[in-house]
Amino acid sequence: MRRNMLFCVVAFAAAAVFTSCASTPQVKRVEPNTVTDLSGYWNDTDVKIAANDIIKECLASPRVSGFASKHGGKNPVVIIGSFRNQSDEHIDTSILTKQFETALVNSGVVDFVASSAERAEVRQERDDQQLNASEETAKNLGNETGADFMLQGAIKTIVDSDGQGLMTRTYYISTELIDIETNMKIWMNDNNSIKKVIKRPSARF
C-alpha cells in the first residue's frame, strides 16, 4: 500500500512538471528582417515590401520628382489622408502609412505635415501656450504650413481557393496623390506585389 502511494505521488509530481513545461511558451529571438510567414495573412514583411515598391514609384513619377525644379527648389508638402482597409482581414493601415511617410521624408524629395488627428493635439498645445507660456516662447497662431498634396489609398484582397486547403491571397494596394488646391490626381499606383500561395493541412480524425 505504501509503495502504491509513493508511486502515485511520484507520478502526480511528474505529471505536474510535464504540464508546467508544456504550457511554458517557447520564445526565440530573430533578426528584425527575418521573413516569418506563419499564417499566410498580412504581416510585417508585406508592409516593408509594399511600402518600398510604392514609394520608389512615387518618387520616380515626373510630377513628384520635377516639383522642386518648378517651384524654386521647394519640396512638395504632403499630408496623409484616409487609408482604408477593404480586405477580408484585420490590417492596421497606420503601420503602412507611417512606412510611406518615413520613406518619403527620408528621401529628401518630399516634406510632410501632421495629419488631422496629429494637428488637433498640436493645436491644443499651441492654444494652451497663448495663455500659459511666456510671450517670448509661445508659438504664434496662423503659421502652419499648408500641404500641397494628400496621399490616400486602400488595401483590398482577392482570395482564390480550390476548396481543399490550397489558396492564393493577392493584396491590391491602391495609392493616390491628390493636389489639394485643384483636386487633380497627380500620381496613382495599384500595387499587387504581395501574392501568397497557402497550403492548409488536411484535417485528421
N, C-alpha and C positions, 0 to 999 in steps of 0.2 A: 504493500500500500504506500509506504514511504517512498519507495523507488518510483512508483507511478506518479506520485505527487511532484517529486523532483523533476521527472521528465516533463510534466505538464508546465511547470514553472519555467524550465529552460526553453521549451517550445514557444510559450507565450512571449518570453523576452526576445527570442529570435525573431518572431513574427513582428513584434513591435519595432525592432530595429530595422527590419526589412521594409516595413511600411513607411517608417520615417525617412529612410534613404530614398525610397521610390517616389515619395511626394516632394522631395527637395528639388527645386528647379536646377537644371544644368545650364550654366552660363558660359559662353565662350566669346571673348572679345576678338573682334576682327577689325581690319583697316576700314576707314570710312568709305573708300572707293570699292569695297568688295561687293560684287553682284550677289544679292540674296533674293532669288525668286522662290518664295515658299508656297504662295497661294495661287499665283498666276494673275493676281489683281495688281492695280496701280501701286507703285512703290517708289522709294527714293531714287533708284536708278533711272526709272522712267522720267522723273522730274528733271534730272540732270541732262539726259539725252534730248528730251523735247525742248527744254529751255535753250540749250546750246544751239540746236539746229535753227530754232525760230529766231533767236536774236541775231545769229550770224546772217540770216537772210534779210532781217530788218535793217541792219546796219549797212548792208551792201546795196539796198534799194536806192535808186538815184535821188529821190526826193528827200531822203534822210541824209545820205552821205553828202549831198550837194547843198544842204540847207545853210551851213555856215558860210560858204563862199558867196551866197546870195544875200546874206544878212550881216555883212561886215564882220565876219568871224564869230558871230554869236551862235552858240549851240541851241538846237531846238529844245524847248522845255516841255516835258511830258508829265502827265498825271495818269495814275491808274484808275480806270473806271471799273464797272462791274465785270467780273469774270465768272460765268455761270457753270455750274456742274449739271450737265444734262445727260450724264451717263447713267448706267444701271447700278452703280456702286457709290459708296461714300468716298468722295475725294475732297480734301481740303485745298481749295484753289488758291488760298492765300500763300501757301508754300510756293506754288508755281509762279504767281505774280511777283513774289519777293525775289525769286531767282531772276525773273525778267528785269526787275528794277536794278538789282545788283550788277548784272551783266551789262546793262545799258550804261549805268553810271560809271562803272569801271572802264568802259571803252573810251571814255573821254570825248565821245561824239555827241552824247545826249545828257541833258540835265533833268533832274526830277524835282517835282514839288510834292508836298504831302497830300495824301488822299483826303477825301471829305471827312472820314472818321478821324484821321490824324489832325486835320486842321481844326476841328471842333475843340480838341483838347488844348492845342497851342493857342487858339484864340481866347479860350477861357483863362489861360495863364497870362496872356497879354492884357486882357481886361483887368485882371487882378492887379497887375503891375501899375496900372494907372492910378489905383487907389493906395497901394501899399508900398511900392518901390520908390526910391528916391528919383527926383526929376532927371538926374544925370544918368541913371541906369535903366529907367523904364523905357521899354521899346515902343516906338511910335505906332499908331494905328494907320491903316491905309497904305502900308508899304509892302504888301505881299507881292510876290512875283506871279504873274498870270501865266498859265500854261498855254502853249501853242497847240499841243496835240493831246488827245486822250487815247489810251490803249485799252481796248475792250476785247472780250472773247468768250469762248465757251469750250467745254470738253464734252464730246459725245463718244459713245462706243457702239460698235457693231459686233454682235456675237453670232457665230455660226457653229452649229453642233450637229454631230451625226446621231445623237441620242443614245450613244453607247459609251460615253465618257471622253470622247475626243472633241475638242472645240478650239476655235480661234477667237481671240479677243483683239480687235483693232481699235485704237484710240485716235479719234479725229479732234485735233485742237485747232479751232479757228481763231485767228487773231486779226484785229483791225486797228489801224492807227488813223484817227479821225481829226481833221482840222477843226478846232473848237469854234473858230470865227465863221467858217463857211459851211461846216458840216460835211465837207468833202472827205472821202476816204482816200488817203494818200498812199496807203500800203495795206495789203491784205495777204494772209497766209493761211493755208489749210494743210496743216502738218499731219501726216499719218505714219511717222517713223516708228511708232510703237505698235508692234503686232506680235502676238504670242500664240503659240500652239500649245495647248494644255491637254495632258492625258490624265484623267482621273482614274484611280484604281477601281477595279470592278468590285462590287460588294461580295463578301464571302459569308456563307451561312454554315 
